[in-house]
Amino acid sequence: MEESMKKMKNVLKKTFSIFAFASLLFTLALTSCSGSDDESSSANEVQSPADDNQSNVESEDSDYDDSALSAATLWIVGDSTVCDYTKADGTLTDATYFYPRYGYGTQLYNFLSDKITVKNLALSGRSSKSFLSEANYTTLKNGIKSGDFLIVGFGHNDQKSDDADRFASADESTDTEGSFKYNLYNYYAKIALDAGATPILCSPIVRLNKDSDFTGTYAHITSVGDYGKAVVELGEEKNIQVVDLTTLTKEIYTALGYDEAIYFHAMTSGKSDDEPKLESVDSTHVNIYGAKKVAWLIAKTIKDSNCALQPYIKSTKEPTKANDLVKNASYKYVAYTAVDWISYSPADQFKTTSEGWYGTAFGDCGGDPATAKNGYYATETSTGVFKVGQTGTDSAKGKIASSAVGTAFLFKQISISRNFTLTGTAKVLATASTKQAGFGLMLRDDCYKPAKDASILSNFVAASVYCDTDTSVKFNLKFENGLTTGSKGLSSTYAADDTATFTIKRLGQVVTVTTVYKGETYTETYTDFDFVAKDNDYFYAGFFATRGTCIEVSDVTFTDDGESQGA
């Protein structure tokens, strides 16, 4: 018995020694690999390529050595699927989004040698044609030099055949002046080649499709050409490196299915502070995870090529949803339910008869706007003629200011997916000629039944005549975290019987407001303005007047200009 116990102890000692030795080897192995572990993403990650410390993509391959490489610049041009959404003050354009938009150009630095300086010149809403008139194009031409690289990512907006400023046909050859291929080669690739730089052409990423049906416009195949195919053909024709993002993103989206692919994309809102509202997905633009995934596709393609950029690819580690899908840290859930305007039963001063037009007044109104004695009107006086504003009280009520907005509003509810043009002429019936008064045509994020509620401070732009003082006016307004007026104005106020014609045109991410007053035209253009901070489904466009000003609106024309798919 004693001999058996001794044998058992010896066996246990040997077993323990083997286990301990194996554990030591395992620990050493983990220690030697720890430099490759992913870091967690920062929720405040900015989009600037300079912010290297905030990336959670593997910093570099373990055997990567760039000591023999020369410093170079990677220039990037393209549209909103490529561009940086960081404002000059460092804040995000999509400050109210749950998953903000990120262009893939902002995430390429994750995969590149530190010898590369990234200069992302891409701009939202531009095409290979319209980008040529931008200061950023001049910067490219003046700055690109021998040994540099140029990534070109257009296509989403070139297919807008109804927009002469952006359209470039993909059906025509490289020799046809103004065609998509002609623009890409002559104004971008050739600029790089002539400077001794290396161009890289990227076809446009697909648009998200619920049925994973990546045909037609979802894959940029249109009546005016196949834009992905055009990029590939141009690369083959001119022997230029191509990254076929149309095919690559189609393959990934199809393999994952919609329920997973949706998480590559921006989402405007959440169901709570921490849970995204999937219905608010932007099918064109990707979030930071999606941007990193597309950047990875580019890096992986270049790594497997003989492109001159190949030695500068330091990592091809694939981003993951677990590590790289990051919500907006400052996102706050806003409870908002759009009014069912079809069943709306307004008071007499807000009644209309023309289909699709509604009257209301809300905000810091100085009294309940539903009570007639407070002088608010947004009503149809005869077919197609409207009375809008506030008047007839001892003191002017309502206002438009940075800290408070209260106004009468005669409007249409428009799907966020539609391009449109709305125009009309306003004649001043009454005015108090006082600071913070004004009238015009407004496009806003949300809308309410008549209510006195000073907490309503929502985003809008307006073609307008606005009293910035008691003795002067400014033309056109923007409200986003405060009020901004247009730069032009007059040193006098408007008067009874004055007329103005207002137009608001929405085309993709671009909204243009125009005021014509006393023979002069005043125009402002807003790109990527946040109209989805509260209502993710609708715009509200219509005529307003406030603070002792009442107008008669006539010659109103609304045109639906088709589906918006701009980038």
Helices and strands as residue ranges (DSSP letters): H 2-33, G 34-36, G 52-54, E 72-78, G 104-106, G 108-111, E 116-120, G 130-133, H 135-143, E 149-153, H 180-183, I 184-189, H 190-195, E 198-202, G 216-219, E 221-222, E 225-226, H 227-238, E 241-243, H 245-256, H 258-261, G 262-264, E 265-267, G 278-280, E 281-286, H 288-303, G 310-312, H 321-324, G 341-343, G 348-350, E 358-363, G 372-374, E 376-382, E 385-390, E 399-400, E 405-415, E 418-430, E 438-444, E 451-452, E 460-467, E 473-479, E 483-485, E 489-490, E 499-507, E 510-517, E 520-527, E 538-546, E 550-563
